[in-house]
Amino acid sequence: MMITMHYLDAIDSHTGGEPTRVVLTGFPDLGSGPLAARRMLLQQHHDAFRAAIAAEPRGSDPLVCAILTPPVDPAALTGVLFVNNVGTLGMCGHGMIGLVHTLASLGRMGTGTYRIETPVGLVAVERHEDGSVSVENVESYRLQASIPLDVPGHGRIKGDVAWGGNWFFITHDCPAPLVRSNLGTLTAYAANIRSALGQAGISGADGVEIDHIELQSPSPTPNLDARNFVLCPGMAYDRSPCGTGTSATLACLAEDGRLPPGAIWRQESFVGSVFEASYRPGKRGIWPRIRGRAHLTAHTRLVIDPADPFAFGIP
Ligand code: PYC
């Protein structure tokens, strides 16, 4: 139980409109075990701190926080755990771009290639001369292709189950154009898909819940390959084109023979921001590479006041 004010230093940024908060100091110690174990430790013992930094009133629904933790492999620059308003993430593409931009702004990295540990594997990042960042994500693959799903109110749809560092259900069956005026309709539809997946017992590998739903459509913008709408686990939509969702999409495109290795895929987000993506073949699937750009928005000192009834979020 805290009896004095607690402070955490953080830097906020956004990547294609999607916010990231890099927590530099003040988060409870997560030990020195493998990052997957530290993720579990966080879930089991420090969930209140997660809510304090990521959820309202200090955070917001779309915000992803990047908690720095020492790497296991000394060759890696750092370890990172990503959390949001409702829990933890395996990986986060927009968040990784925000993290690299933030560390560069602090002088902790220059241009060139670095490795960063996540609970789902090692990620290679490259900061380019122009300030953009490439992320070579964890190996991504499609688990199930074109599976039918009955969605109440919509009938039978089809979609792919794919891994891009998080689990995705990706469908081209959209109830309305992917434009902002349809936000309510798209959110309700994607939420229905998520419940229908649960009810039908459709999951990622090892029974892990599919907690990200990606709607894909052609982009109305010339020279862009597709536009998406990604519903994140906490019911917010991703303002960025979603790095892990784009990775999962690439895995499906590769398997369908629709995108050759090395070719550029320009993925547009729901708000019009763009990631450039490509891949090299892997053993099980593909190794995706996502390029985007982040911008700083704040240097913040978060305060947790023990007298605040909402110090650890709004229950
Ligand atoms: O960019 O991978 C991503 C992501 C996941 C959730 C929000 N953004």
py3Dmol code that shows the C-alpha trace and the ligand (Angstrom):
import py3Dmol

protein = """\
ATOM      1  CA  MET A   1       0.000   0.000   0.000  1.00  0.00           C
ATOM      2  CA  MET A   2       1.483   3.361  -1.043  1.00  0.00           C
ATOM      3  CA  ILE A   3       1.428   6.111   1.554  1.00  0.00           C
ATOM      4  CA  THR A   4       3.413   8.791  -0.239  1.00  0.00           C
ATOM      5  CA  MET A   5       3.172  10.331  -3.693  1.00  0.00           C
ATOM      6  CA  HIS A   6       4.682   8.085  -6.362  1.00  0.00           C
ATOM      7  CA  TYR A   7       6.282   9.537  -9.498  1.00  0.00           C
ATOM      8  CA  LEU A   8       7.046   7.992 -12.904  1.00  0.00           C
ATOM      9  CA  ASP A   9       8.940   9.758 -15.683  1.00  0.00           C
ATOM     10  CA  ALA A  10       7.592   9.189 -19.165  1.00  0.00           C
ATOM     11  CA  ILE A  11       7.803  10.506 -22.699  1.00  0.00           C
ATOM     12  CA  ASP A  12       4.732  10.514 -24.910  1.00  0.00           C
ATOM     13  CA  SER A  13       4.708  10.283 -28.686  1.00  0.00           C
ATOM     14  CA  HIS A  14       2.410   9.193 -31.458  1.00  0.00           C
ATOM     15  CA  THR A  15       3.031   6.995 -34.458  1.00  0.00           C
ATOM     16  CA  GLY A  16       0.617   7.694 -37.273  1.00  0.00           C
ATOM     17  CA  GLY A  17      -1.816   9.125 -34.714  1.00  0.00           C
ATOM     18  CA  GLU A  18      -1.620   6.209 -32.244  1.00  0.00           C
ATOM     19  CA  PRO A  19      -0.149   7.238 -28.879  1.00  0.00           C
ATOM     20  CA  THR A  20       2.789   5.605 -27.067  1.00  0.00           C
ATOM     21  CA  ARG A  21       4.023   6.444 -23.570  1.00  0.00           C
ATOM     22  CA  VAL A  22       7.549   5.255 -22.783  1.00  0.00           C
ATOM     23  CA  VAL A  23       7.884   4.815 -19.034  1.00  0.00           C
ATOM     24  CA  LEU A  24      11.486   5.525 -18.121  1.00  0.00           C
ATOM     25  CA  THR A  25      11.421   5.375 -14.312  1.00  0.00           C
ATOM     26  CA  GLY A  26       9.128   4.521 -11.441  1.00  0.00           C
ATOM     27  CA  PHE A  27       7.540   1.239 -12.605  1.00  0.00           C
ATOM     28  CA  PRO A  28       7.921  -1.665 -10.110  1.00  0.00           C
ATOM     29  CA  ASP A  29      10.933  -3.928 -10.625  1.00  0.00           C
ATOM     30  CA  LEU A  30      10.068  -6.925 -12.818  1.00  0.00           C
ATOM     31  CA  GLY A  31      13.179  -8.976 -12.035  1.00  0.00           C
ATOM     32  CA  SER A  32      15.660 -10.484 -14.461  1.00  0.00           C
ATOM     33  CA  GLY A  33      13.802 -13.517 -15.853  1.00  0.00           C
ATOM     34  CA  PRO A  34      12.815 -14.079 -19.479  1.00  0.00           C
ATOM     35  CA  LEU A  35      10.589 -11.286 -20.760  1.00  0.00           C
ATOM     36  CA  ALA A  36       7.608 -13.631 -21.101  1.00  0.00           C
ATOM     37  CA  ALA A  37       7.946 -14.365 -17.349  1.00  0.00           C
ATOM     38  CA  ARG A  38       8.211 -10.646 -16.575  1.00  0.00           C
ATOM     39  CA  ARG A  39       5.012 -10.120 -18.567  1.00  0.00           C
ATOM     40  CA  MET A  40       3.273 -12.695 -16.351  1.00  0.00           C
ATOM     41  CA  LEU A  41       4.711 -11.097 -13.212  1.00  0.00           C
ATOM     42  CA  LEU A  42       3.323  -7.768 -14.365  1.00  0.00           C
ATOM     43  CA  GLN A  43      -0.103  -9.324 -15.022  1.00  0.00           C
ATOM     44  CA  GLN A  44      -0.199 -11.100 -11.672  1.00  0.00           C
ATOM     45  CA  HIS A  45       1.330  -8.540  -9.319  1.00  0.00           C
ATOM     46  CA  HIS A  46       1.455  -5.096 -10.933  1.00  0.00           C
ATOM     47  CA  ASP A  47      -1.772  -4.815 -12.865  1.00  0.00           C
ATOM     48  CA  ALA A  48      -2.772  -1.815 -10.750  1.00  0.00           C
ATOM     49  CA  PHE A  49       0.375   0.012 -11.903  1.00  0.00           C
ATOM     50  CA  ARG A  50      -0.474  -0.884 -15.497  1.00  0.00           C
ATOM     51  CA  ALA A  51      -3.896   0.664 -15.090  1.00  0.00           C
ATOM     52  CA  ALA A  52      -2.382   3.680 -13.349  1.00  0.00           C
ATOM     53  CA  ILE A  53      -0.149   4.569 -16.308  1.00  0.00           C
ATOM     54  CA  ALA A  54      -2.243   3.387 -19.260  1.00  0.00           C
ATOM     55  CA  ALA A  55      -5.914   3.731 -18.346  1.00  0.00           C
ATOM     56  CA  GLU A  56      -8.032   6.780 -17.635  1.00  0.00           C
ATOM     57  CA  PRO A  57      -7.764   9.236 -15.965  1.00  0.00           C
ATOM     58  CA  ARG A  58      -3.968   9.369 -16.506  1.00  0.00           C
ATOM     59  CA  GLY A  59      -3.981   7.411 -19.769  1.00  0.00           C
ATOM     60  CA  SER A  60      -6.564   6.845 -22.462  1.00  0.00           C
ATOM     61  CA  ASP A  61      -8.162   3.964 -24.372  1.00  0.00           C
ATOM     62  CA  PRO A  62      -5.854   4.004 -27.436  1.00  0.00           C
ATOM     63  CA  LEU A  63      -2.657   4.610 -25.412  1.00  0.00           C
ATOM     64  CA  VAL A  64       0.014   1.895 -25.369  1.00  0.00           C
ATOM     65  CA  CYS A  65       2.702   2.205 -22.695  1.00  0.00           C
ATOM     66  CA  ALA A  66       6.197   0.833 -23.245  1.00  0.00           C
ATOM     67  CA  ILE A  67       7.785  -0.208 -19.945  1.00  0.00           C
ATOM     68  CA  LEU A  68      11.548  -0.419 -20.193  1.00  0.00           C
ATOM     69  CA  THR A  69      13.212  -3.380 -18.527  1.00  0.00           C
ATOM     70  CA  PRO A  70      16.832  -4.588 -18.765  1.00  0.00           C
ATOM     71  CA  PRO A  71      17.425  -7.116 -21.571  1.00  0.00           C
ATOM     72  CA  VAL A  72      18.355 -10.740 -20.858  1.00  0.00           C
ATOM     73  CA  ASP A  73      20.698 -10.719 -23.873  1.00  0.00           C
ATOM     74  CA  PRO A  74      23.400  -8.110 -23.266  1.00  0.00           C
ATOM     75  CA  ALA A  75      23.587  -7.563 -27.041  1.00  0.00           C
ATOM     76  CA  ALA A  76      20.084  -6.093 -26.970  1.00  0.00           C
ATOM     77  CA  LEU A  77      19.660  -2.380 -26.297  1.00  0.00           C
ATOM     78  CA  THR A  78      16.756  -2.868 -23.895  1.00  0.00           C
ATOM     79  CA  GLY A  79      13.804  -5.044 -23.094  1.00  0.00           C
ATOM     80  CA  VAL A  80      10.274  -3.689 -23.329  1.00  0.00           C
ATOM     81  CA  LEU A  81       6.825  -4.721 -22.157  1.00  0.00           C
ATOM     82  CA  PHE A  82       3.832  -3.147 -23.861  1.00  0.00           C
ATOM     83  CA  VAL A  83       0.615  -2.567 -21.906  1.00  0.00           C
ATOM     84  CA  ASN A  84      -2.682  -0.884 -22.708  1.00  0.00           C
ATOM     85  CA  ASN A  85      -5.914   0.113 -20.976  1.00  0.00           C
ATOM     86  CA  VAL A  86      -6.937  -3.503 -20.308  1.00  0.00           C
ATOM     87  CA  GLY A  87      -3.801  -5.657 -20.168  1.00  0.00           C
ATOM     88  CA  THR A  88      -0.500  -6.561 -21.781  1.00  0.00           C
ATOM     89  CA  LEU A  89       0.467  -7.009 -25.437  1.00  0.00           C
ATOM     90  CA  GLY A  90       2.968  -9.430 -26.962  1.00  0.00           C
ATOM     91  CA  MET A  91       4.430  -6.854 -29.304  1.00  0.00           C
ATOM     92  CA  CYS A  92       3.380  -3.481 -30.596  1.00  0.00           C
ATOM     93  CA  GLY A  93       4.610  -2.128 -33.926  1.00  0.00           C
ATOM     94  CA  HIS A  94       3.552   1.487 -33.545  1.00  0.00           C
ATOM     95  CA  GLY A  95       4.784   1.389 -29.947  1.00  0.00           C
ATOM     96  CA  MET A  96       8.190   0.049 -31.033  1.00  0.00           C
ATOM     97  CA  ILE A  97       8.535   2.919 -33.530  1.00  0.00           C
ATOM     98  CA  GLY A  98       7.565   5.365 -30.753  1.00  0.00           C
ATOM     99  CA  LEU A  99      10.072   3.739 -28.394  1.00  0.00           C
ATOM    100  CA  VAL A 100      12.942   4.026 -30.898  1.00  0.00           C
ATOM    101  CA  HIS A 101      12.103   7.660 -31.624  1.00  0.00           C
ATOM    102  CA  THR A 102      11.941   8.397 -27.888  1.00  0.00           C
ATOM    103  CA  LEU A 103      15.258   6.674 -27.102  1.00  0.00           C
ATOM    104  CA  ALA A 104      16.861   8.525 -30.016  1.00  0.00           C
ATOM    105  CA  SER A 105      15.546  11.841 -28.672  1.00  0.00           C
ATOM    106  CA  LEU A 106      17.277  11.020 -25.366  1.00  0.00           C
ATOM    107  CA  GLY A 107      20.558  10.247 -27.148  1.00  0.00           C
ATOM    108  CA  ARG A 108      20.314   6.573 -26.148  1.00  0.00           C
ATOM    109  CA  MET A 109      20.536   5.404 -29.754  1.00  0.00           C
ATOM    110  CA  GLY A 110      21.665   6.815 -33.069  1.00  0.00           C
ATOM    111  CA  THR A 111      21.008   5.811 -36.638  1.00  0.00           C
ATOM    112  CA  GLY A 112      21.654   2.159 -37.444  1.00  0.00           C
ATOM    113  CA  THR A 113      20.381  -1.180 -36.265  1.00  0.00           C
ATOM    114  CA  TYR A 114      19.644  -2.322 -32.697  1.00  0.00           C
ATOM    115  CA  ARG A 115      17.936  -5.278 -31.094  1.00  0.00           C
ATOM    116  CA  ILE A 116      15.127  -4.966 -28.580  1.00  0.00           C
ATOM    117  CA  GLU A 117      13.666  -7.819 -26.518  1.00  0.00           C
ATOM    118  CA  THR A 118       9.937  -8.352 -26.183  1.00  0.00           C
ATOM    119  CA  PRO A 119       7.996 -11.153 -24.465  1.00  0.00           C
ATOM    120  CA  VAL A 120       7.339 -12.744 -27.879  1.00  0.00           C
ATOM    121  CA  GLY A 121      10.886 -12.541 -29.211  1.00  0.00           C
ATOM    122  CA  LEU A 122      13.746 -10.391 -30.351  1.00  0.00           C
ATOM    123  CA  VAL A 123      12.919  -7.500 -32.663  1.00  0.00           C
ATOM    124  CA  ALA A 124      15.478  -5.692 -34.843  1.00  0.00           C
ATOM    125  CA  VAL A 125      14.961  -1.953 -35.239  1.00  0.00           C
ATOM    126  CA  GLU A 126      16.661   0.527 -37.510  1.00  0.00           C
ATOM    127  CA  ARG A 127      16.562   4.290 -37.169  1.00  0.00           C
ATOM    128  CA  HIS A 128      17.048   5.940 -40.556  1.00  0.00           C
ATOM    129  CA  GLU A 129      18.761   9.254 -41.371  1.00  0.00           C
ATOM    130  CA  ASP A 130      15.375  10.858 -42.123  1.00  0.00           C
ATOM    131  CA  GLY A 131      14.089   9.981 -38.622  1.00  0.00           C
ATOM    132  CA  SER A 132      11.811   7.180 -39.771  1.00  0.00           C
ATOM    133  CA  VAL A 133      12.100   3.791 -38.082  1.00  0.00           C
ATOM    134  CA  SER A 134      11.995   0.258 -39.460  1.00  0.00           C
ATOM    135  CA  VAL A 135      11.007  -2.651 -37.266  1.00  0.00           C
ATOM    136  CA  GLU A 136      11.834  -6.211 -38.272  1.00  0.00           C
ATOM    137  CA  ASN A 137       9.124  -7.903 -36.280  1.00  0.00           C
ATOM    138  CA  VAL A 138       8.939 -11.428 -34.877  1.00  0.00           C
ATOM    139  CA  GLU A 139       8.258 -14.232 -37.348  1.00  0.00           C
ATOM    140  CA  SER A 140       4.637 -13.956 -38.424  1.00  0.00           C
ATOM    141  CA  TYR A 141       2.382 -16.617 -39.881  1.00  0.00           C
ATOM    142  CA  ARG A 142      -1.156 -17.576 -40.778  1.00  0.00           C
ATOM    143  CA  LEU A 143      -2.692 -20.237 -38.571  1.00  0.00           C
ATOM    144  CA  GLN A 144      -6.014 -20.703 -40.405  1.00  0.00           C
ATOM    145  CA  ALA A 145      -7.135 -19.453 -43.813  1.00  0.00           C
ATOM    146  CA  SER A 146     -10.575 -18.257 -44.818  1.00  0.00           C
ATOM    147  CA  ILE A 147     -12.516 -19.784 -41.943  1.00  0.00           C
ATOM    148  CA  PRO A 148     -16.279 -19.213 -41.774  1.00  0.00           C
ATOM    149  CA  LEU A 149     -17.686 -17.377 -38.767  1.00  0.00           C
ATOM    150  CA  ASP A 150     -21.329 -16.656 -37.942  1.00  0.00           C
ATOM    151  CA  VAL A 151     -21.582 -13.129 -36.611  1.00  0.00           C
ATOM    152  CA  PRO A 152     -24.940 -12.227 -35.027  1.00  0.00           C
ATOM    153  CA  GLY A 153     -26.630  -9.511 -37.044  1.00  0.00           C
ATOM    154  CA  HIS A 154     -24.295 -10.003 -40.007  1.00  0.00           C
ATOM    155  CA  GLY A 155     -24.538 -13.634 -41.009  1.00  0.00           C
ATOM    156  CA  ARG A 156     -21.622 -15.760 -42.165  1.00  0.00           C
ATOM    157  CA  ILE A 157     -18.312 -14.033 -42.862  1.00  0.00           C
ATOM    158  CA  LYS A 158     -14.855 -15.376 -43.672  1.00  0.00           C
ATOM    159  CA  GLY A 159     -11.471 -14.455 -42.303  1.00  0.00           C
ATOM    160  CA  ASP A 160      -7.923 -15.556 -41.528  1.00  0.00           C
ATOM    161  CA  VAL A 161      -6.369 -16.187 -38.119  1.00  0.00           C
ATOM    162  CA  ALA A 162      -2.796 -14.903 -38.149  1.00  0.00           C
ATOM    163  CA  TRP A 163       0.049 -14.060 -35.761  1.00  0.00           C
ATOM    164  CA  GLY A 164       2.057 -10.845 -36.050  1.00  0.00           C
ATOM    165  CA  GLY A 165       3.236 -10.576 -32.429  1.00  0.00           C
ATOM    166  CA  ASN A 166      -0.432 -10.507 -31.312  1.00  0.00           C
ATOM    167  CA  TRP A 167      -3.314 -12.670 -32.567  1.00  0.00           C
ATOM    168  CA  PHE A 168      -5.509 -11.271 -35.335  1.00  0.00           C
ATOM    169  CA  PHE A 169      -8.681 -12.234 -37.122  1.00  0.00           C
ATOM    170  CA  ILE A 170      -8.449 -10.520 -40.521  1.00  0.00           C
ATOM    171  CA  THR A 171     -11.508 -10.172 -42.692  1.00  0.00           C
ATOM    172  CA  HIS A 172     -12.362  -8.391 -45.928  1.00  0.00           C
ATOM    173  CA  ASP A 173     -16.083  -8.612 -45.104  1.00  0.00           C
ATOM    174  CA  CYS A 174     -16.788  -5.036 -44.019  1.00  0.00           C
ATOM    175  CA  PRO A 175     -20.335  -3.905 -43.187  1.00  0.00           C
ATOM    176  CA  ALA A 176     -19.617  -0.313 -44.303  1.00  0.00           C
ATOM    177  CA  PRO A 177     -16.765   1.676 -45.889  1.00  0.00           C
ATOM    178  CA  LEU A 178     -13.755   2.168 -43.579  1.00  0.00           C
ATOM    179  CA  VAL A 179     -14.343   5.885 -43.001  1.00  0.00           C
ATOM    180  CA  ARG A 180     -14.559   7.835 -39.750  1.00  0.00           C
ATOM    181  CA  SER A 181     -18.304   8.499 -40.015  1.00  0.00           C
ATOM    182  CA  ASN A 182     -18.793   4.706 -39.716  1.00  0.00           C
ATOM    183  CA  LEU A 183     -16.735   4.386 -36.516  1.00  0.00           C
ATOM    184  CA  GLY A 184     -19.664   3.220 -34.352  1.00  0.00           C
ATOM    185  CA  THR A 185     -20.821   0.611 -36.876  1.00  0.00           C
ATOM    186  CA  LEU A 186     -17.294  -0.739 -37.431  1.00  0.00           C
ATOM    187  CA  THR A 187     -16.499  -0.880 -33.712  1.00  0.00           C
ATOM    188  CA  ALA A 188     -19.716  -2.760 -32.930  1.00  0.00           C
ATOM    189  CA  TYR A 189     -19.130  -5.158 -35.844  1.00  0.00           C
ATOM    190  CA  ALA A 190     -15.521  -5.900 -34.856  1.00  0.00           C
ATOM    191  CA  ALA A 191     -16.588  -6.400 -31.222  1.00  0.00           C
ATOM    192  CA  ASN A 192     -19.261  -8.859 -32.408  1.00  0.00           C
ATOM    193  CA  ILE A 193     -16.621 -10.752 -34.397  1.00  0.00           C
ATOM    194  CA  ARG A 194     -14.476 -11.017 -31.293  1.00  0.00           C
ATOM    195  CA  SER A 195     -17.343 -12.425 -29.204  1.00  0.00           C
ATOM    196  CA  ALA A 196     -18.336 -14.790 -32.033  1.00  0.00           C
ATOM    197  CA  LEU A 197     -14.760 -16.122 -32.206  1.00  0.00           C
ATOM    198  CA  GLY A 198     -14.841 -16.792 -28.464  1.00  0.00           C
ATOM    199  CA  GLN A 199     -18.241 -18.494 -28.672  1.00  0.00           C
ATOM    200  CA  ALA A 200     -17.131 -20.640 -31.616  1.00  0.00           C
ATOM    201  CA  GLY A 201     -13.977 -21.671 -29.730  1.00  0.00           C
ATOM    202  CA  ILE A 202     -11.737 -20.193 -32.430  1.00  0.00           C
ATOM    203  CA  SER A 203      -8.423 -19.099 -30.978  1.00  0.00           C
ATOM    204  CA  GLY A 204      -4.794 -18.505 -31.772  1.00  0.00           C
ATOM    205  CA  ALA A 205      -2.153 -21.191 -31.174  1.00  0.00           C
ATOM    206  CA  ASP A 206      -2.332 -22.937 -27.775  1.00  0.00           C
ATOM    207  CA  GLY A 207      -5.867 -21.657 -27.245  1.00  0.00           C
ATOM    208  CA  VAL A 208      -4.755 -18.044 -26.832  1.00  0.00           C
ATOM    209  CA  GLU A 209      -7.588 -15.560 -27.333  1.00  0.00           C
ATOM    210  CA  ILE A 210      -7.726 -13.651 -30.624  1.00  0.00           C
ATOM    211  CA  ASP A 211      -7.899 -10.159 -29.176  1.00  0.00           C
ATOM    212  CA  HIS A 212      -7.288  -7.998 -32.266  1.00  0.00           C
ATOM    213  CA  ILE A 213      -9.814  -7.781 -35.111  1.00  0.00           C
ATOM    214  CA  GLU A 214      -8.662  -6.315 -38.419  1.00  0.00           C
ATOM    215  CA  LEU A 215     -11.042  -5.215 -41.160  1.00  0.00           C
ATOM    216  CA  GLN A 216      -9.293  -4.753 -44.503  1.00  0.00           C
ATOM    217  CA  SER A 217     -10.507  -2.973 -47.618  1.00  0.00           C
ATOM    218  CA  PRO A 218      -8.908  -1.440 -50.697  1.00  0.00           C
ATOM    219  CA  SER A 219      -7.628   2.079 -50.014  1.00  0.00           C
ATOM    220  CA  PRO A 220      -9.373   4.941 -51.803  1.00  0.00           C
ATOM    221  CA  THR A 221      -6.015   6.772 -51.745  1.00  0.00           C
ATOM    222  CA  PRO A 222      -3.934   6.401 -54.932  1.00  0.00           C
ATOM    223  CA  ASN A 223      -0.740   4.330 -54.576  1.00  0.00           C
ATOM    224  CA  LEU A 224      -1.775   2.737 -51.277  1.00  0.00           C
ATOM    225  CA  ASP A 225      -2.468  -0.981 -51.195  1.00  0.00           C
ATOM    226  CA  ALA A 226      -5.108  -1.236 -48.483  1.00  0.00           C
ATOM    227  CA  ARG A 227      -6.834   0.553 -45.609  1.00  0.00           C
ATOM    228  CA  ASN A 228      -7.545  -1.165 -42.308  1.00  0.00           C
ATOM    229  CA  PHE A 229      -9.599  -0.749 -39.178  1.00  0.00           C
ATOM    230  CA  VAL A 230      -8.111  -2.586 -36.211  1.00  0.00           C
ATOM    231  CA  LEU A 231     -10.079  -3.039 -33.012  1.00  0.00           C
ATOM    232  CA  CYS A 232      -7.672  -3.386 -30.094  1.00  0.00           C
ATOM    233  CA  PRO A 233      -8.368  -5.465 -26.947  1.00  0.00           C
ATOM    234  CA  GLY A 234      -9.594  -2.459 -24.930  1.00  0.00           C
ATOM    235  CA  MET A 235     -12.180  -1.506 -27.605  1.00  0.00           C
ATOM    236  CA  ALA A 236     -10.184   1.411 -29.014  1.00  0.00           C
ATOM    237  CA  TYR A 237      -9.333   1.368 -32.707  1.00  0.00           C
ATOM    238  CA  ASP A 238      -5.728   1.689 -33.798  1.00  0.00           C
ATOM    239  CA  ARG A 239      -5.063   5.127 -35.254  1.00  0.00           C
ATOM    240  CA  SER A 240      -1.879   3.776 -36.847  1.00  0.00           C
ATOM    241  CA  PRO A 241      -1.937   1.053 -39.537  1.00  0.00           C
ATOM    242  CA  CYS A 242      -1.026  -1.381 -36.701  1.00  0.00           C
ATOM    243  CA  GLY A 243       2.454  -2.862 -36.973  1.00  0.00           C
ATOM    244  CA  THR A 244       1.527  -6.292 -35.674  1.00  0.00           C
ATOM    245  CA  GLY A 245      -1.685  -6.304 -37.750  1.00  0.00           C
ATOM    246  CA  THR A 246       0.254  -5.345 -40.866  1.00  0.00           C
ATOM    247  CA  SER A 247       2.712  -8.147 -40.056  1.00  0.00           C
ATOM    248  CA  ALA A 248      -0.155 -10.638 -39.801  1.00  0.00           C
ATOM    249  CA  THR A 249      -1.627  -9.277 -43.048  1.00  0.00           C
ATOM    250  CA  LEU A 250       1.698  -9.725 -44.817  1.00  0.00           C
ATOM    251  CA  ALA A 251       1.870 -13.327 -43.621  1.00  0.00           C
ATOM    252  CA  CYS A 252      -1.537 -13.965 -45.260  1.00  0.00           C
ATOM    253  CA  LEU A 253      -0.592 -12.131 -48.473  1.00  0.00           C
ATOM    254  CA  ALA A 254       2.653 -14.099 -48.693  1.00  0.00           C
ATOM    255  CA  GLU A 255       0.893 -17.403 -48.207  1.00  0.00           C
ATOM    256  CA  ASP A 256      -1.719 -16.522 -50.832  1.00  0.00           C
ATOM    257  CA  GLY A 257       1.072 -15.656 -53.290  1.00  0.00           C
ATOM    258  CA  ARG A 258      -0.225 -12.082 -53.522  1.00  0.00           C
ATOM    259  CA  LEU A 259       2.962 -10.312 -52.392  1.00  0.00           C
ATOM    260  CA  PRO A 260       6.483 -11.474 -53.278  1.00  0.00           C
ATOM    261  CA  PRO A 261       9.369 -11.157 -50.779  1.00  0.00           C
ATOM    262  CA  GLY A 262      10.865  -7.647 -50.770  1.00  0.00           C
ATOM    263  CA  ALA A 263       7.902  -5.963 -52.496  1.00  0.00           C
ATOM    264  CA  ILE A 264       6.528  -2.893 -50.681  1.00  0.00           C
ATOM    265  CA  TRP A 265       3.009  -3.005 -49.222  1.00  0.00           C
ATOM    266  CA  ARG A 266       1.626   0.411 -48.287  1.00  0.00           C
ATOM    267  CA  GLN A 267      -0.852  -0.084 -45.465  1.00  0.00           C
ATOM    268  CA  GLU A 268      -3.120   2.840 -44.659  1.00  0.00           C
ATOM    269  CA  SER A 269      -4.765   3.246 -41.264  1.00  0.00           C
ATOM    270  CA  PHE A 270      -8.317   4.284 -40.493  1.00  0.00           C
ATOM    271  CA  VAL A 271      -7.110   7.890 -40.049  1.00  0.00           C
ATOM    272  CA  GLY A 272      -4.963   7.940 -43.198  1.00  0.00           C
ATOM    273  CA  SER A 273      -1.479   7.332 -41.753  1.00  0.00           C
ATOM    274  CA  VAL A 274       0.717   4.871 -43.656  1.00  0.00           C
ATOM    275  CA  PHE A 275       3.265   2.141 -42.857  1.00  0.00           C
ATOM    276  CA  GLU A 276       5.475   0.760 -45.608  1.00  0.00           C
ATOM    277  CA  ALA A 277       5.941  -2.949 -45.166  1.00  0.00           C
ATOM    278  CA  SER A 278       7.789  -5.814 -46.807  1.00  0.00           C
ATOM    279  CA  TYR A 279       8.996  -9.237 -45.749  1.00  0.00           C
ATOM    280  CA  ARG A 280      11.604 -11.916 -46.166  1.00  0.00           C
ATOM    281  CA  PRO A 281      10.625 -15.566 -46.074  1.00  0.00           C
ATOM    282  CA  GLY A 282      10.892 -17.441 -42.772  1.00  0.00           C
ATOM    283  CA  LYS A 283      10.735 -21.105 -41.746  1.00  0.00           C
ATOM    284  CA  ARG A 284       7.174 -21.083 -40.491  1.00  0.00           C
ATOM    285  CA  GLY A 285       5.976 -17.872 -42.120  1.00  0.00           C
ATOM    286  CA  ILE A 286       7.634 -14.560 -42.868  1.00  0.00           C
ATOM    287  CA  TRP A 287       9.837 -11.939 -41.209  1.00  0.00           C
ATOM    288  CA  PRO A 288       7.948  -8.655 -41.681  1.00  0.00           C
ATOM    289  CA  ARG A 289       9.612  -5.254 -41.823  1.00  0.00           C
ATOM    290  CA  ILE A 290       7.467  -2.216 -41.030  1.00  0.00           C
ATOM    291  CA  ARG A 291       8.571   1.373 -41.581  1.00  0.00           C
ATOM    292  CA  GLY A 292       6.902   4.389 -40.008  1.00  0.00           C
ATOM    293  CA  ARG A 293       7.524   7.620 -38.180  1.00  0.00           C
ATOM    294  CA  ALA A 294       6.800   8.872 -34.657  1.00  0.00           C
ATOM    295  CA  HIS A 295       6.596  12.371 -33.177  1.00  0.00           C
ATOM    296  CA  LEU A 296       7.072  13.403 -29.538  1.00  0.00           C
ATOM    297  CA  THR A 297       4.071  14.952 -27.825  1.00  0.00           C
ATOM    298  CA  ALA A 298       5.096  15.378 -24.154  1.00  0.00           C
ATOM    299  CA  HIS A 299       7.727  14.918 -21.475  1.00  0.00           C
ATOM    300  CA  THR A 300       5.612  13.878 -18.532  1.00  0.00           C
ATOM    301  CA  ARG A 301       5.963  13.242 -14.815  1.00  0.00           C
ATOM    302  CA  LEU A 302       3.107  10.976 -13.833  1.00  0.00           C
ATOM    303  CA  VAL A 303       1.916  11.355 -10.246  1.00  0.00           C
ATOM    304  CA  ILE A 304       0.130   8.633  -8.290  1.00  0.00           C
ATOM    305  CA  ASP A 305      -1.498  10.277  -5.282  1.00  0.00           C
ATOM    306  CA  PRO A 306      -2.440   7.646  -2.658  1.00  0.00           C
ATOM    307  CA  ALA A 307      -5.389   9.844  -1.630  1.00  0.00           C
ATOM    308  CA  ASP A 308      -6.818   9.783  -5.177  1.00  0.00           C
ATOM    309  CA  PRO A 309      -9.776   7.336  -5.398  1.00  0.00           C
ATOM    310  CA  PHE A 310      -8.967   6.860  -9.102  1.00  0.00           C
ATOM    311  CA  ALA A 311      -5.170   6.682  -8.648  1.00  0.00           C
ATOM    312  CA  PHE A 312      -5.110   3.223 -10.253  1.00  0.00           C
ATOM    313  CA  GLY A 313      -7.736   3.862 -12.896  1.00  0.00           C
ATOM    314  CA  ILE A 314     -11.501   3.906 -12.938  1.00  0.00           C
ATOM    315  CA  PRO A 315     -12.673   0.444 -11.856  1.00  0.00           C
TER     316      PRO A 315
END
"""
ligand_1 = """\
8
PYC
O 1.039 -1.242 -33.935
O 1.154 -3.364 -33.411
C 0.654 -2.257 -33.298
C -0.443 -2.069 -32.328
C -1.049 -3.024 -31.580
C -2.021 -2.385 -30.824
C -1.978 -1.055 -31.123
N -1.002 -0.882 -32.051
"""
view = py3Dmol.view(width=600, height=400)
view.addModel(protein, "pdb")
view.setStyle({"model": 0}, {"cartoon": {"style": "trace"}})
view.addModel(ligand_1, "xyz")
view.setStyle({"model": 1}, {"stick": {}})
view.zoomTo()
view.show()
